[in-house]
Each structure stands twice: as structure tokens, then as C-alpha cells.
Amino acid sequence: MTSQASDGPTIGDLGEFGLIDQVRAQIGDNRHVLLGPGDDAAHVSTNDGTFVVSTDLLIEGRHFRRDWSSAREVGRKAAASNLSDINAMGGVATALTVGFGAPADLPVEWALEMVRGFETECAHVGAHIVGGDVTASDEIVIAVTAMGDAARPVRRSGAKPGDVVAYAGDLGLAAAGFAALSRGFRSPKAAVEAHKVPHPPYAAGPQAAGAGATAMTDVSDGFLADLGHVAEASGVAIDLDSTAFAVPEAVATVGEALGRRALDFVLTGGDSYALVATFGSETAVPSGWTTVGRVGHGTGVTVDGQTYDGPEGHQHFR
């Protein structure tokens, strides 16, 4: 019998982005790959044009719970998390394919209601489900591939010293909602609903690209963590002004109730799908975006000139 043991590092040792780096080293490209792994979506050419494409997974018990969320809410969240990746490239999604794994005893109506949730969320950008696959699974697994158009894909690697940092959307609500639900609370409503169904600022991605954004990403693992990917990819340092962030009332309420700093939810909470982008110092930051920092020389992200002393943000294998 061949042993399955290995002396090498585990996926948990590497983490999500360490694993992605090693995967990138194993795969090739061709003339159709305009932009490969490393951003929110890839950019691929065809004989009659180009498109951006991204894939994401939602797993029952890790990304959603059926006793917290309805099937429609799960469908909307699965769609939103993928539509947001196209948005983060400055694009608009047009089509989704869905891989669906489910236990054999799952009611058919649950699956159909989930699809209705997908269509509800996709209607915000004019996209539709165009195909997919179904298989048996011990728990519900939803794998979504989103495709769309981007006139000027905005990467994470374009930030330059002197740029300003701004965000669009709500920060902290989804994380505060998760914290409240985890403690058995069903309120405040704004936070709990934001965890169940995020509300990405779909118009803001193309808006930022049109305004000349130099780098952009969405906030799925936490503002500091995701902005850190921009800083690393661009080879720059970013400093944020903590007083410039809007703290939603529901986030402050949860923080007070649980004895936690509201700013922790805002800066390190995941699943908000807000956008963060950098703009040249001579560029007018678009309406609806909040300026919160500046890009400089060096590496990493600081808050008020210091390393942030709060949580790190979401880690997929910890």
C-alpha cells in the first residue's frame, strides 16, 4: 500500500494566496490570456473580442447556513460574490454558469428558490445563468463562474506613490451581522441582512475605471487584507486615515453590544463586497467614493501611520 503522507507543507501552511502562487507556477498561458491569475478576474481574448472571467465557491457551513438564510438569500449571495469580481475589474457581468452539489434529500423547491435568488441578483447588472452542472454532495456546494465585459480592466498592480485611496459601498455591516448571528441575535436588521445578502456597488466599478482608477479590488476578506494585495502587487505602501471611514449605525450597535471596536468590523470584516481603488492625485475621485488614504513608497498597509492592532481579516485555511 502506498502511503498518502507527505513531509511537505500543507495547504493550511501556505494559505490561499501561497497556494495560488504555486498553482501559477505550474500553469502556462497563450496569446489569448491577456491577464491570468492574480486579480479579481482574468482577461481573455477571443477571435471576435475579449471578456473577463472569475470563479468562486460557496460551501454550506462555511459561507452560509440554511438555518440563517433562505434559499433565495443564498442564491443572491452566491451571485453577488461573483458579480462583484467582474465589478472589481471595472466591468459588467453578462453571464454565469453554476455548479451545484447537493444532498439527495434536499427539496427540489430549495434549489429552484436558490435559482430565483440568482436571477434576482443578476438583474441588477443584466446578467443571466447560461449553464452549469449538478452533482450529489454531502453538503450544498455552489461553484459559480461569472463572465463579462470590461472596456479597461483595472488591475491590483497599478497603484503609484502619490495616488489617493478611496472606497465605494458599505464596510463592516456583513461582518457585524455574522457576529450578531453567531451570538444568537437576529438584529440589528441592517447588519444581519447584509451578511445574508451583500449589496455590491455595481455601478461603481465601471465608474472608477472610466475615471482613470489606477488599481482596484473588492472587499471580500476585509478592507486591510484586500488592500494589502493591492499594495503588494503594486510594490507600494498605503496609509489610511481611520477618521475618514464611515461607521454604519448598525455596526456601532453590534460593537457596543459585543464589546468590540466598530472600526475592527469596518477595517477587517469580510463579505462586504465594497470596492477599494486608487486614483492619481490629479484625478477627481468619482461621486459616491470616500477618500481614506494615500499611496507612498515602501511596502504594506498602515492605519494612522501604524500597523493596525486589530484582527488580520479572513483567512480561508485558519
N, C-alpha and C positions, 0 to 999 in steps of 0.2 A: 504494500500500500504506500502510495506517495504522500508524504507529509504536506499539509497545507500551510505550515508555519513559515514565517519569514523573519529574518533578522533586520530587515529594512524598516524605514519609517511607515507609520500608518497614515491613513487619510486624516485622522484626528491630529496627528503630529504636524502635518503640513497645513491643514486648514483649507478653506475654499480656494483662496487665491494662490496658495502654494501649489495645490493640485492643478489648478488651471495653467499655471506657468509650466508645469511638467507635461501636461497634455499638449500645450502649444509646441513644445519641443519635439513632439512625436508626429505631428501632422504637417502636411505640406500645403501648398496653395497653387493657384494657377492664374492665368490672366483675368479670370472672371472674379477673383477675390480682390476687391478694391480695399476692403478693410476687414480683417479677420478677428479672432478672439481678442478680448481685452477692453472692449467698450460695452455700452448697453445693448448694442445690436451690431451685427455685421452688415457690410455694404457689398452687394454682389451685382455684377453686370450680367446682362443677357444680350441676345442678338438685337433686341429692339428697345433696350433701355436698362435701367438699374432698379434695385429695390433694397430695402433694409429688412433684416430678419432677426428675430430673437426667440429663444425658448426658455420657459420657466416651468417649475413644478410646484404643485401644492399637494401636501400629504396630510391625510386626516390624523389628528392628534398632535401635529406639529404646526401646521399653518391654519387649521380651523377645527372646530369641534361641532358635531351635529346637535349637541345639547345647548350650544350657544347661538348657532347660526342656522337659519333656514337654508334650504337647497337653493333658493333664488339668491340669497346673500352670498353663498359660497360661489355660485356661478359668476356673480358680479365681481367678487374679489379676484377670482381667477382671471377673468377678462381684464380687469383694471391693472393688475400687476404686469400683464404683458403689453397692453396698450401703452402703459407708461414707459416701457423700454423704447418703443418707437418714438414716443413724445420726447424722450430724453436725448434723442439724436437730432431733434428739430424736425421730425417727420410726423406723418399721419398714417395710422394703421388702416389697411383696407381689407385684410382677410386673416382669419385664424383657422388653424387646424387643431383638433383636440384629441389627445389620447386619454382614454378614460378606463381606469381599473376599478372594479367594484366587487364586493361580496355577492354571491349568487342570491342571497336573501334580501338584497336591497330592493325596496319597492320601485317599480318602474316609474311611478309618478315622481319620486325624488329626483331621478335622473332627468326627466322631462322638465321639471321645475328648475333644475340647475341650468338647463339649456335656455330656458326663458330668461333666466338671470343673465346669461352670457349675452343674449340678444339685446336685453335692456341696456347693458353697459356699452355694448358695441355701437348702439345707436347714437351715442354721444359723438362718435367720430365718423360714422357712416360705414363701419366695417361689418362683416358677417362671418359666421362659421362656414367654411367651404369643404370640410372633410375631417378625417381623423381615424381613430381605431378604438376598439373596445376589447377588454380582456378581463379575466377573473383575477381578483386580488383579495388578500385578507382584509385590507382596509381600502378606503377610497383614495385613489391617486389620480390627479388631474395634471396632465402634461400639455402645455399649450405652446404652439409656435405662432408668432404674430409676424405678419409681413406688411410692409407699407412703403410709402414714397417719402423721400426727403430730398428737397432741391439742393440743400447744402448740409450734409451730415456734420453734426458738431461732435467732435471727439472729446475725450477727457484730457488729452495731452497738449492742448493749445494755450493754456494759461501762461501769462508772461508777467514778470515783475512790473508793478505799476497798475495792473488791472484791478478793478474792483470786483467784489464778490457779492452776489445778490441771490435771493431765493423767491420762488413763487409757490403758493399753496399753503396749507396748514401744517405746522410742525407740532409733534407731541401728542396730538389727540388720540391716534390709534394706540400708541404705547400706553397712554393713561387709561384708555378703555380696556386694554388687555390686563393691566394691573388691577383695575376695579373688578373685572370679571373673575380674575384669579382669586380674589378675596371674597367672592360670593356676592358682590354688588351688581346691580343692574342699572346703575346711574353713576355719574351724570349722563344723560341720554346722548349728548353730542359726542362724548368720548367713546362710549360703548358702541354707538352706531358707526363711528369712524374706524373702529377695529374690525367690525363685521364687513363693512363696505367702504373702502377708501375712495377718495374723490380727487384723483389726479387733476391738475390744472391743464387740461388737454390743449387749450388754445395757447398756452404759454411757451411750449416747446418751439413750434414754428415761429412764434412771435420773437423769441430770443434769437433764433437762427437768422431771421430776417433783419434783426437789429445789429447783427455782427458779433454775437457771443463767441468768445474765443475757446471756451471749454464748457461742458455741461454734463450733468448726470442726474439721475433721480435718487430719491432718498428712500431706500428700502431697508438698509441695515442700520441707519442712524446718520444724522447730519454730519457729525465729525468723522465717522468711519468712511462714509461715501465721499465726502470732500477730501479725505485723506488719499483716496485713489486718484483724484484729480491732481493733488499736489505731487504725488509720487510719479504719475505718468508724465506730468509736465516738468518735473525737476525743479519745483519751486517751493517756497514757504508761504503759508497763508495765516494771517492773524485776524481773529474775529473780535467784534465788539459785543460783549454779552448784553449790553443795554439796548442794542438795536433790534433784538428779536422780539416779535410779538408773542406773548404768552396767552393762549386762549383761556377764557374763564374756566372752562371745564377742566383744563389741565391744572390750573391753580387749585381748583377744588379737590381734585384727586390727590395732588401733592400734599395739601394740608391734611386731608383725611388719613393718608397713609404715612405721614411724617417723612415725606420725600421732597427734595427740591424740585420745583416745577421746571427749572432750567434743565435738569437731567433728562426729563421727558423730551423737551424741545431739542436738545443737542445730541442725545444718544438713542432716543426711541426710534424703532423701525416701523415699517409698513405704512408710512405716511404718503409716499409717492409724490411728495413735493419735488420741485426741481431746484437745483442749485447750479448757477452758472457764473462765469467770469466775463467781464466786458472791459474793453480798452478804456483807459482813463478819459479819452476824448469822446467816447461813445455815450449817448444818452441811454440810461437804463430804462427799459420799457415800463410803461404804466402797469401797475399791479405787482411789480417786483420790488422787494425790500433790500436795500443795500446794507450789508452787515460786516464787511471786512475788506481787506486789501491783500494783494499778492506781492510778495517780496522775494528777495534772494535767500537761498538756503533750502531746507527740507522740512516737511511736516506741517502740522496744523496746531496753532496755539489759540488760546482764548484770553483776551486782555493781556497779551504778551507772555502768558504762562501755559505750561502743559495743563490741560484740563484735569481736575482731580475727581471727576465723576466716572461713571461706567464707561466701558470701551465701545459699546454698541453691540449689535447682534453678531454672534459667532456661530456659524452653522454646525460646526462639529465639536462644540463645547457645551 
